[in-house]
Amino acid sequence: MTAPGLAEIRAARERLQGAARVTPVYPSETLGRRSGRPVFLKAETLQRTGSFKVRGAVVKLASLGPAERAAGVVAASAGNHGQAVAWAAREAGVRATIVMPADASMAKVDATRSYGAEVVLAGEGFDEAMAAAQERVTAGATFVHAFDDPLVVAGQGTLGLELAEQLPEIETVVVPVGGGGLASGIAIALGELRPEVRVVGVQAEACAPYAGRTEFGFTIADGIAVKTPGELTGPILRRHLAEIVTVSDDEIADAILLLLERTKLVVEGAGAAGVAALLAGKVGGEGPACAILSGGNIDPTLLVEVVRHGLTQASRFLVLRTRIGDRPGALAKLLTLIAGERVNVLAVEHHREGMKLPLAQTEVELTLGTRDEAHCHELLERMAGWGYDVERLR
């Protein structure tokens, strides 16, 4: 395979007219203040099918001849590529089969089916789904690779053309890296048009082969959990990227919550990796930086978990345990005192049985909504002053 050049990326842009959107770029004062440099966000979360993947999928399917179109296409995907291929195939009138991991986000599985594709669940992760998908490429069907295809890389590279036009002042572009198709396309385009711009790749700590990791585990950034570097994209990234950094799931979760709260953008784990790297101070340079929000297709159940985790880390939830008299009015008195401190009571649980408690006492576990850590400390001190023996659980 030969890497595409600027001419191929520009040709891909022509093929995308009327299909992919030119997504907006937003400055973020909050992220700029927290990272110590101007920060911009390229919102591919607002792209068709919710991620950048539609760019490469449309370009690839546009290249098929009549016989190939009649035979259909097959793809392997953790979710976003599958949705993009399903959508592009539907628009082109081509039959599509998408193989996804057995534990793939149901939001992504349902969306892929809604675009008309046949969805097959196989394997624990992307690499296993890839092997299962390649076994299904029979009777002339075309395999649409998620990243190791020059046409797909050229399609993703159209995002680099947009960045060159939208952000003339940019110094650094931060790109999530799974298989490397997006980072490769952007790096090629900017390398030709804006060679002074640094392109930095970001991987999840639990699955970071481009960063030299050889052991892999679970990450909430399933969209970049690719264990095997691409034969095409690997050399491109080694040649063009300024550096590759890694971020933890906790850092990714913090970035998801901050983007939700302050920019009102719903971003999945992979899409938030670039912001996580900027907030953690892992991206070199001091000038303006742009983080690519590569996708927004986060499973609602995971989003709830991320929000709860983030609010707990920010001390906006307080869980404590104390004892009260097991008689009418004792709990009401405690809750009234707590309410006077502008604290919201979210849950109350009594513990009476199976515990060593003094006679006529009950243990109460409270989950409270608080403002911040200072508010938590203030409440705990007030409760001690009221005569309650308090144990903080979280």
Summary of the structure (lengths in Angstrom):
residues: 394
radius of gyration: 24.9
end to end distance: 53.3
largest distance: 83.0
contacts: 1474
relative contact order: 0.12
helix: 44%
strand: 19%
